[in-house]
Amino acid sequence: MTAAGVTVAEVTVVTPDVVAAFARLVPQLSRSSPPPGEAELAEMVASPATTLLVARIDGEIVGTLTLALFRIPTGLRAWIEDVVVEESARGAGVGEALTRAALERATAAGARSVDLTSRPSREAANRLYRRLGFEARDTNVYRHSR
Ligand SMILES: CC(C)(COP(=O)(O)OP(=O)(O)OC[C@H]1O[C@@H](n2cnc3c(N)ncnc32)[C@H](O)[C@@H]1OP(=O)(O)O)[C@@H](O)C(=O)NCCC(=O)NCCS
């Protein structure tokens, strides 16, 4: 069920309100990553591998999620990335609406599973994902920092 008043849509054109929304939202997700500018957002919108979703309440962008879809030898992979909701709009189902919309799109594209990672300290996020049916996998997550 989608929370009352929340609409989720794919960004197809990078308008100034989209650029401004990412400038507000990305610092609420990461202290180290600068928000994407118009060119980076346009690159994501143009790429067949990324679906940029935004949630709106009364026309205002209050959250975003990126669905990454790409084919590898074992099938079509789907990853949910960079989920963030405006602090003042949290707890109202916006994150749930974004995640459900991503799951629907991944299924429609032919993905048989959807992956994501979330640090244990992100308690609200981990509760949300488990409530929506995500199950922890026993695997090691590695990163090679460059
Ligand atoms: C994780 C996040 C996207 C969830 O967005 P949201 O719109 O609050 O999500 P929902 O309302 O659908 O549900 C989130 C859960 O956290 C609770 N919650 C989150 N913020 C809350 C708040 N300010 N007050 C009360 N409850 C809150 C909700 O009640 C809900 O809990 P439940 O599943 O036990 O019912 C949001 O908290 C966020 O942007 N956090 C910072 C960035 C982040 O951690 N992103 C995830 C990266 S993996």
The ligand as a MOL file (V3000), in Angstrom:
LIG
                    3D

  0  0  0     0  0            999 V3000
M  V30 BEGIN CTAB
M  V30 COUNTS 48 50 0 0 0
M  V30 BEGIN ATOM
M  V30 1 C 15.6810 4.7390 5.5520 0
M  V30 2 C 14.7420 5.8240 5.0630 0
M  V30 3 C 14.8990 6.0010 3.5810 0
M  V30 4 C 13.3030 5.3960 5.3720 0
M  V30 5 O 12.4150 6.3600 4.8470 0
M  V30 6 P 10.9450 6.5820 5.4780 0
M  V30 7 O 10.1700 7.3800 4.5060 0
M  V30 8 O 11.0600 7.0700 6.8500 0
M  V30 9 O 10.4320 5.0690 5.4470 0
M  V30 10 P 9.0750 4.4820 5.9600 0
M  V30 11 O 8.2470 5.5670 6.6130 0
M  V30 12 O 8.4750 3.7570 4.8390 0
M  V30 13 O 9.5380 3.3990 7.0570 0
M  V30 14 C 10.7610 3.4980 7.7470 0
M  V30 15 C 10.7330 2.8940 9.1250 0
M  V30 16 O 11.4420 3.7570 10.0140 0
M  V30 17 C 10.5360 4.3850 10.9260 0
M  V30 18 N 10.8850 5.8080 10.9680 0
M  V30 19 C 11.7650 6.4130 10.1880 0
M  V30 20 N 11.8830 7.7150 10.5120 0
M  V30 21 C 11.0680 7.9230 11.5010 0
M  V30 22 C 10.7310 9.0620 12.2370 0
M  V30 23 N 11.3330 10.2370 12.0430 0
M  V30 24 N 9.8080 8.9360 13.1680 0
M  V30 25 C 9.2290 7.7490 13.3710 0
M  V30 26 N 9.5160 6.6240 12.6970 0
M  V30 27 C 10.4170 6.7130 11.7740 0
M  V30 28 C 9.1990 4.1220 10.3270 0
M  V30 29 O 8.1740 4.1010 11.2850 0
M  V30 30 C 9.3870 2.7680 9.7260 0
M  V30 31 O 9.4750 1.7600 10.7100 0
M  V30 32 P 8.7080 0.3790 10.5950 0
M  V30 33 O 9.1770 -0.2470 9.2990 0
M  V30 34 O 9.1140 -0.3850 11.7890 0
M  V30 35 O 7.2580 0.7510 10.5540 0
M  V30 36 C 15.0050 7.1740 5.8090 0
M  V30 37 O 14.9740 6.9410 7.2000 0
M  V30 38 C 16.3230 7.8240 5.4220 0
M  V30 39 O 16.3950 8.5350 4.4270 0
M  V30 40 N 17.3800 7.6020 6.2360 0
M  V30 41 C 18.6850 8.1990 5.9950 0
M  V30 42 C 19.3700 7.6030 4.7820 0
M  V30 43 C 19.4100 6.0810 4.8280 0
M  V30 44 O 19.7110 5.4690 5.8360 0
M  V30 45 N 19.1200 5.4860 3.6600 0
M  V30 46 C 19.1430 4.0460 3.4900 0
M  V30 47 C 20.4180 3.6400 2.9010 0
M  V30 48 S 20.5490 1.8640 2.7980 0
M  V30 END ATOM
M  V30 BEGIN BOND
M  V30 1 1 1 2
M  V30 2 1 2 3
M  V30 3 1 2 4
M  V30 4 1 2 36
M  V30 5 1 4 5
M  V30 6 1 5 6
M  V30 7 2 6 7
M  V30 8 1 6 8
M  V30 9 1 6 9
M  V30 10 1 9 10
M  V30 11 2 10 11
M  V30 12 1 10 12
M  V30 13 1 10 13
M  V30 14 1 13 14
M  V30 15 1 14 15
M  V30 16 1 15 16
M  V30 17 1 15 30
M  V30 18 1 16 17
M  V30 19 1 17 18
M  V30 20 1 17 28
M  V30 21 1 18 19
M  V30 22 1 18 27
M  V30 23 2 19 20
M  V30 24 1 20 21
M  V30 25 1 21 22
M  V30 26 2 21 27
M  V30 27 1 22 23
M  V30 28 2 22 24
M  V30 29 1 24 25
M  V30 30 2 25 26
M  V30 31 1 26 27
M  V30 32 1 28 29
M  V30 33 1 28 30
M  V30 34 1 30 31
M  V30 35 1 31 32
M  V30 36 2 32 33
M  V30 37 1 32 34
M  V30 38 1 32 35
M  V30 39 1 36 37
M  V30 40 1 36 38
M  V30 41 2 38 39
M  V30 42 1 38 40
M  V30 43 1 40 41
M  V30 44 1 41 42
M  V30 45 1 42 43
M  V30 46 2 43 44
M  V30 47 1 43 45
M  V30 48 1 45 46
M  V30 49 1 46 47
M  V30 50 1 47 48
M  V30 END BOND
M  V30 END CTAB
M  END
